[in-house]
């Protein structure tokens, strides 16, 4: 089941909502660091998952 995740950037602590099965690399809106990387299935989240939406 696919879900949206609220992810907090490890570098600048900004929060961003991302899709759990993202198909492209997602960068933080605040600092530009990569917070999610696609794998073909579930996304690898490099930030902290704050909440499952």
PDBQT receptor file of N, H, CA, C and O in Angstrom, charges set to zero:
ATOM      1  N   UNK A   1       0.839  -1.173   0.000  1.00  0.00    +0.000 N 
ATOM      2  CA  UNK A   1       0.000   0.000   0.000  1.00  0.00    +0.000 C 
ATOM      3  C   UNK A   1       0.888   1.243   0.000  1.00  0.00    +0.000 C 
ATOM      4  O   UNK A   1       1.807   1.349   0.812  1.00  0.00    +0.000 OA
ATOM      5  N   UNK A   2       0.626   2.157  -0.883  1.00  0.00    +0.000 N 
ATOM      6  H   UNK A   2      -0.120   2.071  -1.543  1.00  0.00    +0.000 HD
ATOM      7  CA  UNK A   2       1.401   3.381  -1.001  1.00  0.00    +0.000 C 
ATOM      8  C   UNK A   2       0.845   4.444  -0.065  1.00  0.00    +0.000 C 
ATOM      9  O   UNK A   2      -0.368   4.593   0.082  1.00  0.00    +0.000 OA
ATOM     10  N   UNK A   3       1.745   5.173   0.559  1.00  0.00    +0.000 N 
ATOM     11  H   UNK A   3       2.730   5.052   0.439  1.00  0.00    +0.000 HD
ATOM     12  CA  UNK A   3       1.331   6.220   1.491  1.00  0.00    +0.000 C 
ATOM     13  C   UNK A   3       2.188   7.458   1.298  1.00  0.00    +0.000 C 
ATOM     14  O   UNK A   3       3.275   7.397   0.722  1.00  0.00    +0.000 OA
ATOM     15  N   UNK A   4       1.687   8.575   1.785  1.00  0.00    +0.000 N 
ATOM     16  H   UNK A   4       0.804   8.624   2.253  1.00  0.00    +0.000 HD
ATOM     17  CA  UNK A   4       2.467   9.798   1.807  1.00  0.00    +0.000 C 
ATOM     18  C   UNK A   4       3.178   9.871   3.153  1.00  0.00    +0.000 C 
ATOM     19  O   UNK A   4       2.647   9.433   4.174  1.00  0.00    +0.000 OA
ATOM     20  N   UNK A   5       4.384  10.432   3.140  1.00  0.00    +0.000 N 
ATOM     21  H   UNK A   5       4.814  10.788   2.311  1.00  0.00    +0.000 HD
ATOM     22  CA  UNK A   5       5.194  10.527   4.348  1.00  0.00    +0.000 C 
ATOM     23  C   UNK A   5       5.590  11.969   4.585  1.00  0.00    +0.000 C 
ATOM     24  O   UNK A   5       5.896  12.697   3.641  1.00  0.00    +0.000 OA
ATOM     25  N   UNK A   6       5.586  12.382   5.836  1.00  0.00    +0.000 N 
ATOM     26  H   UNK A   6       5.338  11.790   6.603  1.00  0.00    +0.000 HD
ATOM     27  CA  UNK A   6       6.125  13.677   6.218  1.00  0.00    +0.000 C 
ATOM     28  C   UNK A   6       7.563  13.414   6.642  1.00  0.00    +0.000 C 
ATOM     29  O   UNK A   6       7.806  12.713   7.625  1.00  0.00    +0.000 OA
ATOM     30  N   UNK A   7       8.518  13.975   5.900  1.00  0.00    +0.000 N 
ATOM     31  H   UNK A   7       8.320  14.543   5.102  1.00  0.00    +0.000 HD
ATOM     32  CA  UNK A   7       9.937  13.699   6.114  1.00  0.00    +0.000 C 
ATOM     33  C   UNK A   7      10.643  14.975   6.554  1.00  0.00    +0.000 C 
ATOM     34  O   UNK A   7      10.418  16.047   5.992  1.00  0.00    +0.000 OA
ATOM     35  N   UNK A   8      11.500  14.849   7.565  1.00  0.00    +0.000 N 
ATOM     36  H   UNK A   8      11.683  13.979   8.022  1.00  0.00    +0.000 HD
ATOM     37  CA  UNK A   8      12.280  15.975   8.063  1.00  0.00    +0.000 C 
ATOM     38  C   UNK A   8      13.711  15.837   7.567  1.00  0.00    +0.000 C 
ATOM     39  O   UNK A   8      14.327  14.784   7.731  1.00  0.00    +0.000 OA
ATOM     40  N   UNK A   9      14.238  16.880   6.969  1.00  0.00    +0.000 N 
ATOM     41  H   UNK A   9      13.737  17.735   6.835  1.00  0.00    +0.000 HD
ATOM     42  CA  UNK A   9      15.607  16.890   6.451  1.00  0.00    +0.000 C 
ATOM     43  C   UNK A   9      16.589  16.792   7.614  1.00  0.00    +0.000 C 
ATOM     44  O   UNK A   9      16.421  17.463   8.633  1.00  0.00    +0.000 OA
ATOM     45  N   UNK A  10      17.612  15.960   7.462  1.00  0.00    +0.000 N 
ATOM     46  H   UNK A  10      17.749  15.415   6.634  1.00  0.00    +0.000 HD
ATOM     47  CA  UNK A  10      18.616  15.788   8.513  1.00  0.00    +0.000 C 
ATOM     48  C   UNK A  10      19.505  17.019   8.650  1.00  0.00    +0.000 C 
ATOM     49  O   UNK A  10      20.007  17.297   9.739  1.00  0.00    +0.000 OA
ATOM     50  N   UNK A  11      19.705  17.753   7.572  1.00  0.00    +0.000 N 
ATOM     51  H   UNK A  11      19.298  17.527   6.688  1.00  0.00    +0.000 HD
ATOM     52  CA  UNK A  11      20.611  18.903   7.588  1.00  0.00    +0.000 C 
ATOM     53  C   UNK A  11      19.965  20.179   8.145  1.00  0.00    +0.000 C 
ATOM     54  O   UNK A  11      20.508  20.815   9.049  1.00  0.00    +0.000 OA
ATOM     55  N   UNK A  12      18.785  20.549   7.590  1.00  0.00    +0.000 N 
ATOM     56  H   UNK A  12      18.343  20.033   6.856  1.00  0.00    +0.000 HD
ATOM     57  CA  UNK A  12      18.198  21.841   7.964  1.00  0.00    +0.000 C 
ATOM     58  C   UNK A  12      16.912  21.722   8.774  1.00  0.00    +0.000 C 
ATOM     59  O   UNK A  12      16.353  22.737   9.188  1.00  0.00    +0.000 OA
ATOM     60  N   UNK A  13      16.431  20.500   9.007  1.00  0.00    +0.000 N 
ATOM     61  H   UNK A  13      16.885  19.675   8.671  1.00  0.00    +0.000 HD
ATOM     62  CA  UNK A  13      15.228  20.220   9.809  1.00  0.00    +0.000 C 
ATOM     63  C   UNK A  13      13.930  20.699   9.177  1.00  0.00    +0.000 C 
ATOM     64  O   UNK A  13      12.911  20.774   9.863  1.00  0.00    +0.000 OA
ATOM     65  N   UNK A  14      13.941  21.025   7.887  1.00  0.00    +0.000 N 
ATOM     66  H   UNK A  14      14.769  20.964   7.330  1.00  0.00    +0.000 HD
ATOM     67  CA  UNK A  14      12.710  21.414   7.186  1.00  0.00    +0.000 C 
ATOM     68  C   UNK A  14      11.872  20.170   6.926  1.00  0.00    +0.000 C 
ATOM     69  O   UNK A  14      12.419  19.097   6.674  1.00  0.00    +0.000 OA
ATOM     70  N   UNK A  15      10.546  20.303   6.983  1.00  0.00    +0.000 N 
ATOM     71  H   UNK A  15      10.101  21.175   7.187  1.00  0.00    +0.000 HD
ATOM     72  CA  UNK A  15       9.641  19.180   6.748  1.00  0.00    +0.000 C 
ATOM     73  C   UNK A  15       9.067  19.269   5.344  1.00  0.00    +0.000 C 
ATOM     74  O   UNK A  15       8.803  20.356   4.830  1.00  0.00    +0.000 OA
ATOM     75  N   UNK A  16       8.879  18.103   4.734  1.00  0.00    +0.000 N 
ATOM     76  H   UNK A  16       9.094  17.220   5.152  1.00  0.00    +0.000 HD
ATOM     77  CA  UNK A  16       8.353  18.029   3.383  1.00  0.00    +0.000 C 
ATOM     78  C   UNK A  16       7.527  16.762   3.251  1.00  0.00    +0.000 C 
ATOM     79  O   UNK A  16       7.881  15.734   3.829  1.00  0.00    +0.000 OA
ATOM     80  N   UNK A  17       6.431  16.814   2.500  1.00  0.00    +0.000 N 
ATOM     81  H   UNK A  17       6.143  17.649   2.030  1.00  0.00    +0.000 HD
ATOM     82  CA  UNK A  17       5.591  15.647   2.259  1.00  0.00    +0.000 C 
ATOM     83  C   UNK A  17       6.031  14.991   0.957  1.00  0.00    +0.000 C 
ATOM     84  O   UNK A  17       6.136  15.648  -0.079  1.00  0.00    +0.000 OA
ATOM     85  N   UNK A  18       6.289  13.668   1.023  1.00  0.00    +0.000 N 
ATOM     86  H   UNK A  18       6.203  13.134   1.864  1.00  0.00    +0.000 HD
ATOM     87  CA  UNK A  18       6.733  12.917  -0.154  1.00  0.00    +0.000 C 
ATOM     88  C   UNK A  18       5.891  11.646  -0.287  1.00  0.00    +0.000 C 
ATOM     89  O   UNK A  18       5.267  11.201   0.676  1.00  0.00    +0.000 OA
ATOM     90  N   UNK A  19       5.882  11.073  -1.483  1.00  0.00    +0.000 N 
ATOM     91  H   UNK A  19       6.389  11.435  -2.265  1.00  0.00    +0.000 HD
ATOM     92  CA  UNK A  19       5.156   9.837  -1.750  1.00  0.00    +0.000 C 
ATOM     93  C   UNK A  19       6.067   8.655  -1.427  1.00  0.00    +0.000 C 
ATOM     94  O   UNK A  19       7.250   8.677  -1.768  1.00  0.00    +0.000 OA
ATOM     95  N   UNK A  20       5.537   7.639  -0.784  1.00  0.00    +0.000 N 
ATOM     96  H   UNK A  20       4.576   7.621  -0.508  1.00  0.00    +0.000 HD
ATOM     97  CA  UNK A  20       6.320   6.487  -0.355  1.00  0.00    +0.000 C 
ATOM     98  C   UNK A  20       6.896   5.660  -1.491  1.00  0.00    +0.000 C 
ATOM     99  O   UNK A  20       7.858   4.921  -1.286  1.00  0.00    +0.000 OA
ATOM    100  N   UNK A  21       6.325   5.771  -2.691  1.00  0.00    +0.000 N 
ATOM    101  H   UNK A  21       5.543   6.372  -2.858  1.00  0.00    +0.000 HD
ATOM    102  CA  UNK A  21       6.834   5.064  -3.863  1.00  0.00    +0.000 C 
ATOM    103  C   UNK A  21       7.275   6.071  -4.928  1.00  0.00    +0.000 C 
ATOM    104  O   UNK A  21       6.918   5.927  -6.098  1.00  0.00    +0.000 OA
ATOM    105  N   UNK A  22       8.030   7.067  -4.543  1.00  0.00    +0.000 N 
ATOM    106  H   UNK A  22       8.319   7.184  -3.593  1.00  0.00    +0.000 HD
ATOM    107  CA  UNK A  22       8.472   8.110  -5.466  1.00  0.00    +0.000 C 
ATOM    108  C   UNK A  22       9.315   7.502  -6.587  1.00  0.00    +0.000 C 
ATOM    109  O   UNK A  22      10.061   6.552  -6.353  1.00  0.00    +0.000 OA
ATOM    110  N   UNK A  23       9.200   8.042  -7.797  1.00  0.00    +0.000 N 
ATOM    111  H   UNK A  23       8.593   8.814  -7.987  1.00  0.00    +0.000 HD
ATOM    112  CA  UNK A  23       9.925   7.512  -8.949  1.00  0.00    +0.000 C 
ATOM    113  C   UNK A  23      11.130   8.363  -9.328  1.00  0.00    +0.000 C 
ATOM    114  O   UNK A  23      11.840   8.041 -10.280  1.00  0.00    +0.000 OA
ATOM    115  N   UNK A  24      11.364   9.440  -8.597  1.00  0.00    +0.000 N 
ATOM    116  H   UNK A  24      10.786   9.702  -7.823  1.00  0.00    +0.000 HD
ATOM    117  CA  UNK A  24      12.538  10.266  -8.866  1.00  0.00    +0.000 C 
ATOM    118  C   UNK A  24      13.127  10.754  -7.560  1.00  0.00    +0.000 C 
ATOM    119  O   UNK A  24      12.453  10.764  -6.530  1.00  0.00    +0.000 OA
ATOM    120  N   UNK A  25      14.381  11.158  -7.602  1.00  0.00    +0.000 N 
ATOM    121  H   UNK A  25      14.929  11.150  -8.438  1.00  0.00    +0.000 HD
ATOM    122  CA  UNK A  25      15.074  11.655  -6.417  1.00  0.00    +0.000 C 
ATOM    123  C   UNK A  25      14.415  12.947  -5.952  1.00  0.00    +0.000 C 
ATOM    124  O   UNK A  25      14.107  13.822  -6.761  1.00  0.00    +0.000 OA
ATOM    125  N   UNK A  26      14.200  13.062  -4.643  1.00  0.00    +0.000 N 
ATOM    126  H   UNK A  26      14.451  12.351  -3.985  1.00  0.00    +0.000 HD
ATOM    127  CA  UNK A  26      13.552  14.239  -4.080  1.00  0.00    +0.000 C 
ATOM    128  C   UNK A  26      14.563  14.992  -3.227  1.00  0.00    +0.000 C 
ATOM    129  O   UNK A  26      15.184  14.421  -2.330  1.00  0.00    +0.000 OA
ATOM    130  N   UNK A  27      14.721  16.283  -3.518  1.00  0.00    +0.000 N 
ATOM    131  H   UNK A  27      14.216  16.746  -4.247  1.00  0.00    +0.000 HD
ATOM    132  CA  UNK A  27      15.637  17.136  -2.777  1.00  0.00    +0.000 C 
ATOM    133  C   UNK A  27      14.856  17.980  -1.783  1.00  0.00    +0.000 C 
ATOM    134  O   UNK A  27      13.689  18.299  -2.011  1.00  0.00    +0.000 OA
ATOM    135  N   UNK A  28      15.498  18.339  -0.688  1.00  0.00    +0.000 N 
ATOM    136  H   UNK A  28      16.446  18.080  -0.502  1.00  0.00    +0.000 HD
ATOM    137  CA  UNK A  28      14.888  19.196   0.322  1.00  0.00    +0.000 C 
ATOM    138  C   UNK A  28      14.597  20.567  -0.276  1.00  0.00    +0.000 C 
ATOM    139  O   UNK A  28      15.428  21.128  -0.991  1.00  0.00    +0.000 OA
ATOM    140  N   UNK A  29      13.428  21.100   0.013  1.00  0.00    +0.000 N 
ATOM    141  H   UNK A  29      12.752  20.645   0.594  1.00  0.00    +0.000 HD
ATOM    142  CA  UNK A  29      13.048  22.413  -0.495  1.00  0.00    +0.000 C 
ATOM    143  C   UNK A  29      13.848  23.523   0.181  1.00  0.00    +0.000 C 
ATOM    144  O   UNK A  29      14.006  24.606  -0.382  1.00  0.00    +0.000 OA
ATOM    145  N   UNK A  30      14.357  23.258   1.391  1.00  0.00    +0.000 N 
ATOM    146  H   UNK A  30      14.229  22.378   1.849  1.00  0.00    +0.000 HD
ATOM    147  CA  UNK A  30      15.093  24.279   2.126  1.00  0.00    +0.000 C 
ATOM    148  C   UNK A  30      16.563  24.375   1.754  1.00  0.00    +0.000 C 
ATOM    149  O   UNK A  30      17.070  25.466   1.490  1.00  0.00    +0.000 OA
ATOM    150  N   UNK A  31      17.258  23.224   1.731  1.00  0.00    +0.000 N 
ATOM    151  H   UNK A  31      16.847  22.338   1.945  1.00  0.00    +0.000 HD
ATOM    152  CA  UNK A  31      18.708  23.264   1.528  1.00  0.00    +0.000 C 
ATOM    153  C   UNK A  31      19.186  22.529   0.281  1.00  0.00    +0.000 C 
ATOM    154  O   UNK A  31      20.331  22.712  -0.132  1.00  0.00    +0.000 OA
ATOM    155  N   UNK A  32      18.344  21.706  -0.328  1.00  0.00    +0.000 N 
ATOM    156  H   UNK A  32      17.413  21.557   0.007  1.00  0.00    +0.000 HD
ATOM    157  CA  UNK A  32      18.720  21.019  -1.554  1.00  0.00    +0.000 C 
ATOM    158  C   UNK A  32      19.337  19.644  -1.358  1.00  0.00    +0.000 C 
ATOM    159  O   UNK A  32      19.658  18.977  -2.341  1.00  0.00    +0.000 OA
ATOM    160  N   UNK A  33      19.514  19.193  -0.105  1.00  0.00    +0.000 N 
ATOM    161  H   UNK A  33      19.253  19.734   0.694  1.00  0.00    +0.000 HD
ATOM    162  CA  UNK A  33      20.038  17.846   0.143  1.00  0.00    +0.000 C 
ATOM    163  C   UNK A  33      19.015  16.799  -0.300  1.00  0.00    +0.000 C 
ATOM    164  O   UNK A  33      17.811  17.053  -0.262  1.00  0.00    +0.000 OA
ATOM    165  N   UNK A  34      19.487  15.637  -0.713  1.00  0.00    +0.000 N 
ATOM    166  H   UNK A  34      20.465  15.431  -0.743  1.00  0.00    +0.000 HD
ATOM    167  CA  UNK A  34      18.595  14.546  -1.124  1.00  0.00    +0.000 C 
ATOM    168  C   UNK A  34      17.956  13.944   0.116  1.00  0.00    +0.000 C 
ATOM    169  O   UNK A  34      18.659  13.548   1.046  1.00  0.00    +0.000 OA
ATOM    170  N   UNK A  35      16.606  13.869   0.140  1.00  0.00    +0.000 N 
ATOM    171  H   UNK A  35      16.035  14.190  -0.616  1.00  0.00    +0.000 HD
ATOM    172  CA  UNK A  35      15.911  13.267   1.283  1.00  0.00    +0.000 C 
ATOM    173  C   UNK A  35      15.255  11.942   0.925  1.00  0.00    +0.000 C 
ATOM    174  O   UNK A  35      14.930  11.161   1.820  1.00  0.00    +0.000 OA
ATOM    175  N   UNK A  36      15.050  11.667  -0.373  1.00  0.00    +0.000 N 
ATOM    176  H   UNK A  36      15.314  12.301  -1.100  1.00  0.00    +0.000 HD
ATOM    177  CA  UNK A  36      14.457  10.404  -0.816  1.00  0.00    +0.000 C 
ATOM    178  C   UNK A  36      15.091   9.969  -2.128  1.00  0.00    +0.000 C 
ATOM    179  O   UNK A  36      15.337  10.783  -3.018  1.00  0.00    +0.000 OA
ATOM    180  N   UNK A  37      15.355   8.655  -2.233  1.00  0.00    +0.000 N 
ATOM    181  H   UNK A  37      15.156   7.993  -1.510  1.00  0.00    +0.000 HD
ATOM    182  CA  UNK A  37      15.942   8.074  -3.430  1.00  0.00    +0.000 C 
ATOM    183  C   UNK A  37      15.059   6.920  -3.907  1.00  0.00    +0.000 C 
ATOM    184  O   UNK A  37      14.694   6.065  -3.100  1.00  0.00    +0.000 OA
ATOM    185  N   UNK A  38      14.705   6.873  -5.197  1.00  0.00    +0.000 N 
ATOM    186  H   UNK A  38      15.001   7.568  -5.852  1.00  0.00    +0.000 HD
ATOM    187  CA  UNK A  38      13.851   5.791  -5.700  1.00  0.00    +0.000 C 
ATOM    188  C   UNK A  38      14.622   4.485  -5.840  1.00  0.00    +0.000 C 
ATOM    189  O   UNK A  38      15.836   4.492  -6.046  1.00  0.00    +0.000 OA
ATOM    190  N   UNK A  39      13.908   3.355  -5.727  1.00  0.00    +0.000 N 
ATOM    191  H   UNK A  39      12.922   3.349  -5.560  1.00  0.00    +0.000 HD
ATOM    192  CA  UNK A  39      14.532   2.045  -5.880  1.00  0.00    +0.000 C 
ATOM    193  C   UNK A  39      13.784   1.169  -6.865  1.00  0.00    +0.000 C 
ATOM    194  O   UNK A  39      14.206   0.040  -7.118  1.00  0.00    +0.000 OA
ATOM    195  N   UNK A  40      12.700   1.648  -7.422  1.00  0.00    +0.000 N 
ATOM    196  H   UNK A  40      12.358   2.564  -7.216  1.00  0.00    +0.000 HD
ATOM    197  CA  UNK A  40      11.860   0.832  -8.282  1.00  0.00    +0.000 C 
ATOM    198  C   UNK A  40      10.666   0.289  -7.515  1.00  0.00    +0.000 C 
ATOM    199  O   UNK A  40       9.731  -0.239  -8.118  1.00  0.00    +0.000 OA
ATOM    200  N   UNK A  41      10.685   0.411  -6.209  1.00  0.00    +0.000 N 
ATOM    201  H   UNK A  41      11.444   0.840  -5.719  1.00  0.00    +0.000 HD
ATOM    202  CA  UNK A  41       9.593  -0.014  -5.335  1.00  0.00    +0.000 C 
ATOM    203  C   UNK A  41       9.433   1.053  -4.265  1.00  0.00    +0.000 C 
ATOM    204  O   UNK A  41       9.083   2.196  -4.559  1.00  0.00    +0.000 OA
ATOM    205  N   UNK A  42       9.688   0.675  -3.044  1.00  0.00    +0.000 N 
ATOM    206  H   UNK A  42       9.972  -0.253  -2.805  1.00  0.00    +0.000 HD
ATOM    207  CA  UNK A  42       9.634   1.639  -1.946  1.00  0.00    +0.000 C 
ATOM    208  C   UNK A  42      10.799   2.623  -2.039  1.00  0.00    +0.000 C 
ATOM    209  O   UNK A  42      11.881   2.272  -2.510  1.00  0.00    +0.000 OA
ATOM    210  N   UNK A  43      10.573   3.842  -1.593  1.00  0.00    +0.000 N 
ATOM    211  H   UNK A  43       9.694   4.127  -1.211  1.00  0.00    +0.000 HD
ATOM    212  CA  UNK A  43      11.588   4.878  -1.615  1.00  0.00    +0.000 C 
ATOM    213  C   UNK A  43      12.522   4.723  -0.415  1.00  0.00    +0.000 C 
ATOM    214  O   UNK A  43      12.074   4.404   0.686  1.00  0.00    +0.000 OA
ATOM    215  N   UNK A  44      13.816   4.947  -0.628  1.00  0.00    +0.000 N 
ATOM    216  H   UNK A  44      14.180   5.207  -1.523  1.00  0.00    +0.000 HD
ATOM    217  CA  UNK A  44      14.765   4.983   0.481  1.00  0.00    +0.000 C 
ATOM    218  C   UNK A  44      14.755   6.408   1.022  1.00  0.00    +0.000 C 
ATOM    219  O   UNK A  44      15.096   7.350   0.308  1.00  0.00    +0.000 OA
ATOM    220  N   UNK A  45      14.365   6.562   2.279  1.00  0.00    +0.000 N 
ATOM    221  H   UNK A  45      14.088   5.796   2.860  1.00  0.00    +0.000 HD
ATOM    222  CA  UNK A  45      14.276   7.876   2.905  1.00  0.00    +0.000 C 
ATOM    223  C   UNK A  45      15.551   8.114   3.710  1.00  0.00    +0.000 C 
ATOM    224  O   UNK A  45      15.864   7.356   4.627  1.00  0.00    +0.000 OA
ATOM    225  N   UNK A  46      16.291   9.180   3.358  1.00  0.00    +0.000 N 
ATOM    226  H   UNK A  46      16.038   9.796   2.613  1.00  0.00    +0.000 HD
ATOM    227  CA  UNK A  46      17.523   9.490   4.076  1.00  0.00    +0.000 C 
ATOM    228  C   UNK A  46      17.286  10.497   5.192  1.00  0.00    +0.000 C 
ATOM    229  O   UNK A  46      18.144  10.677   6.056  1.00  0.00    +0.000 OA
ATOM    230  N   UNK A  47      16.138  11.149   5.182  1.00  0.00    +0.000 N 
ATOM    231  H   UNK A  47      15.441  11.002   4.479  1.00  0.00    +0.000 HD
ATOM    232  CA  UNK A  47      15.756  12.036   6.282  1.00  0.00    +0.000 C 
ATOM    233  C   UNK A  47      15.019  11.241   7.342  1.00  0.00    +0.000 C 
ATOM    234  O   UNK A  47      14.997  10.011   7.298  1.00  0.00    +0.000 OA
ATOM    235  N   UNK A  48      14.418  11.936   8.290  1.00  0.00    +0.000 N 
ATOM    236  H   UNK A  48      14.435  12.935   8.326  1.00  0.00    +0.000 HD
ATOM    237  CA  UNK A  48      13.672  11.302   9.361  1.00  0.00    +0.000 C 
ATOM    238  C   UNK A  48      12.177  11.309   9.029  1.00  0.00    +0.000 C 
ATOM    239  O   UNK A  48      11.618  12.365   8.733  1.00  0.00    +0.000 OA
ATOM    240  N   UNK A  49      11.527  10.146   9.075  1.00  0.00    +0.000 N 
ATOM    241  H   UNK A  49      11.981   9.288   9.316  1.00  0.00    +0.000 HD
ATOM    242  CA  UNK A  49      10.083  10.068   8.843  1.00  0.00    +0.000 C 
ATOM    243  C   UNK A  49       9.384  10.543  10.101  1.00  0.00    +0.000 C 
ATOM    244  O   UNK A  49       9.482   9.910  11.152  1.00  0.00    +0.000 OA
ATOM    245  N   UNK A  50       8.673  11.667   9.991  1.00  0.00    +0.000 N 
ATOM    246  H   UNK A  50       8.594  12.181   9.137  1.00  0.00    +0.000 HD
ATOM    247  CA  UNK A  50       7.999  12.272  11.134  1.00  0.00    +0.000 C 
ATOM    248  C   UNK A  50       6.604  11.681  11.307  1.00  0.00    +0.000 C 
ATOM    249  O   UNK A  50       6.165  11.423  12.428  1.00  0.00    +0.000 OA
ATOM    250  N   UNK A  51       5.903  11.468  10.179  1.00  0.00    +0.000 N 
ATOM    251  H   UNK A  51       6.259  11.678   9.269  1.00  0.00    +0.000 HD
ATOM    252  CA  UNK A  51       4.507  11.016  10.252  1.00  0.00    +0.000 C 
ATOM    253  C   UNK A  51       4.133  10.307   8.950  1.00  0.00    +0.000 C 
ATOM    254  O   UNK A  51       4.591  10.682   7.871  1.00  0.00    +0.000 OA
ATOM    255  N   UNK A  52       3.304   9.288   9.068  1.00  0.00    +0.000 N 
ATOM    256  H   UNK A  52       2.932   8.983   9.945  1.00  0.00    +0.000 HD
ATOM    257  CA  UNK A  52       2.734   8.621   7.900  1.00  0.00    +0.000 C 
ATOM    258  C   UNK A  52       1.336   9.196   7.704  1.00  0.00    +0.000 C 
ATOM    259  O   UNK A  52       0.501   9.135   8.606  1.00  0.00    +0.000 OA
ATOM    260  N   UNK A  53       1.087   9.747   6.537  1.00  0.00    +0.000 N 
ATOM    261  H   UNK A  53       1.766   9.796   5.804  1.00  0.00    +0.000 HD
ATOM    262  CA  UNK A  53      -0.184  10.434   6.293  1.00  0.00    +0.000 C 
ATOM    263  C   UNK A  53      -1.176   9.539   5.587  1.00  0.00    +0.000 C 
ATOM    264  O   UNK A  53      -2.298   9.962   5.306  1.00  0.00    +0.000 OA
TER     265      UNK A  53
